[in-house]
Amino acid sequence: MSKFGFGLFVFAGLAATLLPGAPAQGQVYYGAMATDAERGALGMAWNHTSGPAAEQAALAQCGGNCTVLTTFTACGAVSHSDIANRYTGGNGGTRAEAEAESRWDSDSRVVRSVCNG
């Protein structure tokens, strides 16, 4: 091994440990979004290896009496309607698709959206 080979190996290993990476090619990742309508709390999780893990992470981040509104593999979004006084979730292959699916009421506005990857 050259005098630079070992240093590059150590640097690559350190970078992999310290820097968050993008999901591996071909790996399916899951996300979820949860809300507590009474408090207006929102929990989001993405890049988890299973749907239940993403849901648990979103619920933990939201805290309180939260409900999962959407679980997704590509993108997810949550919208709120003032008229209906409710939060709704949606998912899709792109952020725009997820946001459109989350708008269930005529006055719905997107509160948050996120994509895996």
Helices and strands as residue ranges (DSSP letters): H 5-18, E 30-36, E 41-48, H 51-62, E 67-72, E 75-81, E 86-92, H 95-102, E 109-115
